[in-house]
Amino acid sequence: PMKTTTFTLQSAISAAGIIVHDVGTVIIIRQPKAGELRGLSTNPLIQGDYTALETLAPRITQPRLEKQHIAEMDPADLTQFHLEVLDFLLPSAAKLAVSPTE
């Protein structure tokens, strides 16, 4: 079965002055397959590299977050997206070793 997770937008995303994703929109994130990481290294994604996240986003989100949508995202929403992606990328053993308080 395909693994998915979701997060809810805290702020609307606009493009050219038009709201494309309103506050409260639930974004579904699908676990990326290795092929969807083409052209990307996992280290920048794990570190929350903006360019890597904006490249991956349209490949794994529904409704689709395009590059221009990522550019207009509230930083808190971008951080939430990054944390959900991180959860898919880290092996279980690494998750146990990482403490959110550090």
Buried (B, 14 or more C-beta within 10 A) or exposed (E): EEEEBEBEBEBBBBEEEEEBBEEEBEBEBBBBEEEBBEEBEEEBBBEBBEEBBBBBBBBBBEEEBBEBBBEBBBEEBBEBBBEBBBEBBBEEEEEEEEEEEE
